[in-house]
Amino acid sequence: MSEISIQHLFADLEDPRQAAKVKHSLQDIVVLAIVAVMSNAQSWVEIVEFGKAKESWLKQFLPLENGIPSHDTIQRVFQLLNPEALMRRFVIWTQQVMIATQGAQIAIDGKTIRRSHDAAHDQKALHLVRAWATEQGLILGQQRVEDKENEIVAIPRLLETLVLKGCIVTIDAMGCQTAIASQIRQAGGDYVLALKENHPHLYRHATDYFQHALQTDFRFLADHDYARTLNKAHGRVETRECWLIRDTGAMPQFRQEYGWTDLKAIVMVRRQRRTSAGHSEEIAYYITSLKAGAEVILQAIRRHWAIENECHWVLDVIFDEDRSRIRLGDSPENFAIIRNIALTLLKQDPSKGGLKAKRFKAALNDEFRLQLVTNLHA
């Protein structure tokens, strides 16, 4: 019996069941779920059907001493399993898999699994904050937003699990908080945070500053920068312009009056889109601890939305996460972690083809499936 790259991570995972009643090992159940979800399964019943169809293949690396567990058994295990313990092992694995490079970007954003609510038990839909490595295409971690909390509380807990040294951390306006900025800097990272009216005084200062700078063509600012990108595709023309002000007179004021650790620059980005249907324009403001120029900042702001396009959109469209009816106990959060692992395995495969096609191929092709679970050496 051989070992696959993710198998050993769950060997010491604490089993929430009564030992005397256990017929199927926890490690078998967790690995079965990961491989099945990677291979197109989207429910407890489908995990079992995959297991029955591929039992002889699975026995290459899983004991399965009592065969494939029932869907009730699998559901009960994930309902009781501590998601923090499962998440810790996932984070260890992704940190080992991820190639840490100076300047790597981590985008942080929240997502609600809409069908996970349970009105009968007064259970709200599960809301998660995820961290996404934009260059590597990896989910680095997730944190549940508890009832009566918001992302401001969950983001610091998520940051504590991540290796931030040398990384650029991008967060939308909800995460634009002085404590979060300080936490990122103390961990050795840099921040690019979206600035909106939730910080009215700083927002007004930033908008007034840029309005005056644009009116005077930046003549009175010694330290500023500008970058522009132009993209044409499918009859759409998108222009993005980025202005960066690193004025030595204003930044100490922003740091001291508003408490922003190591604030180096304020940023304005103007996005213009032209299509056959018309023209639209959007202006957004950011603050950053980076010493880099406007081109680097603009790239980081653009790449932030990879967490929407390459992570959350994929989980909804390819893994049907938003319509999942898994809702009992901790099973929605645990199943979300299983999806994270399955997505990571698929994203790291270097062969050609989209994720949907690879997932379908994994369901059919034993050799390809084995390659997916053995090509990572954590």
HELIX and SHEET records of a PDB file:
HELIX    1   1 GLN A    7  PHE A   10  5                                   4    
HELIX    2   2 ALA A   19  LYS A   21  5                                   3    
HELIX    3   3 LEU A   26  MET A   38  1                                  13    
HELIX    4   4 TRP A   44  ALA A   53  1                                  10    
HELIX    5   5 GLU A   55  LEU A   58  1                                   4    
HELIX    6   6 HIS A   71  LEU A   80  1                                  10    
HELIX    7   7 PRO A   83  VAL A   97  1                                  15    
HELIX    8   8 ARG A  114  SER A  116  5                                   3    
HELIX    9   9 ALA A  119  HIS A  121  5                                   3    
HELIX   10  10 GLU A  151  GLU A  160  1                                  10    
HELIX   11  11 ALA A  173  GLY A  175  5                                   3    
HELIX   12  12 THR A  178  GLN A  186  1                                   9    
HELIX   13  13 PRO A  200  GLN A  215  1                                  16    
HELIX   14  14 MET A  251  TYR A  258  1                                   8    
HELIX   15  15 ALA A  294  HIS A  304  1                                  11    
HELIX   16  16 ALA A  306  ALA A  306  1                                   1    
HELIX   17  17 ILE A  307  HIS A  312  3                                   6    
HELIX   18  18 TRP A  313  VAL A  317  1                                   5    
HELIX   19  19 GLU A  321  ARG A  323  5                                   3    
HELIX   20  20 SER A  331  LYS A  347  1                                  17    
HELIX   21  21 LEU A  355  LEU A  364  1                                  10    
HELIX   22  22 ASP A  366  THR A  374  1                                   9    
SHEET    1   A 9 LEU A 138  VAL A 145  0                                        
SHEET    2   A 9 LEU A 126  ALA A 133 -1                                        
SHEET    3   A 9 GLN A 105  ILE A 113 -1                                        
SHEET    4   A 9 ILE A 168  ILE A 171  1                                        
SHEET    5   A 9 ASP A 190  LEU A 195  1                                        
SHEET    6   A 9 GLY A 278  THR A 288 -1                                        
SHEET    7   A 9 ALA A 265  THR A 275 -1                                        
SHEET    8   A 9 ARG A 236  ILE A 245 -1                                        
SHEET    9   A 9 HIS A 224  ALA A 233 -1                                        
END                                                                             
